[in-house]
Amino acid sequence: MNDMRITKKEVTIMLKNKSEKLQMFKVDYSVLKKKKIVNGFVMIKSVEDTDKIVKLAKLDISTKERVFIQDVKILKFKPFSS
């Protein structure tokens, strides 16, 4: 049975960029949380555009870690292949 659900992010990106395909990216980040540095990574689906990847990742990370977007530092990102 195929699961054909589409996430809210995918819909937003598809509406803005109808002809571009989404790819998975692994984004490494660092945040200062409660006076301690927290390193981690997130997996996001985005089009292959540096600015869009960084914006989506910062939004996801700030929500996940409960910090301000300005406190999120993107260390690196690369395409993820399964």
Secondary structure, DSSP 8 states (H G I E B T S, - for coil): -------HHHHHHHHH-TT---EEEEEEEEEEETTEEEEEEEEEEE-S-HHHHHHHHHHHHHHHHT--GGGEEEEEEEE---
